[in-house]
Amino acid sequence: DVKAKSYFGLKAGFNAIKLSEHDDKSLSFGFQIGSTLTIPMSKRFSFQPEVLLQLVNYSDKYVNTYSNGTITQESKTKSTLLLFPLNFKYAISKKVDVDLGPTVGLLLDRNEKIIETQNIDGVITVYEFTPQGNPYFTPKENKLALAVNLGTNYNFTEKVYLGFRYSLFISQFQNIDNTLDNSLFAFSLGYNFK
């Protein structure tokens, strides 16, 4: 029995992250792209480190109503994350496998824009500003985060698969407002160079 060789792969898809510091508990959507390395350890077990670039967009809107009009404030946030999942994969069958392992995450960039629309006494005024650099608005950011992954893949062929992964963050990227809560859902399509 010849030992199976390691092989590289590519994957891309979309993701959703639950944000904790907002009353509506909304999901923030984005996409991911990255590469995998599968290292077979036995017939059914393998170790699969990955490098994933994840882009996440989130918008939040508040409307305050007064006797003479309204003030609407919309916040738009874009985050760029670099994730390093280190999963152990178990093949249940040729078609289905499951993976489990930790992820180390790095926050590369975060940009926030706030648009305020005032409609007072029929006069509409729009203000746009970024809270970066203002210590009152800007949260202290943690650049690193840790997560635990649980996922499954359906193999259409030996090379093409569809994957779903849930990641539970056990530490957060930011500790005030807009924190990444403990849930990341990712759907991806992958190709292995076997």
Secondary structure, 3 states (H helix, E strand, C coil): CCCCCCEEEEEEEEEEEEECCCCCCCEEEEEEEEEEEEEECCCCEEEEEEEEEEEEEEEEEEEEEECCEEEEEEEEEEEEEEEEEEEEEEECCCCEEEEEEEEEEEEEEEEEEEEEEEEECCEEEEEEECCCCCCCCCCCECCEEEEEEEEEEEECCCCEEEEEEEEEECCCCECCCCCEEEEEEEEEEEEECC
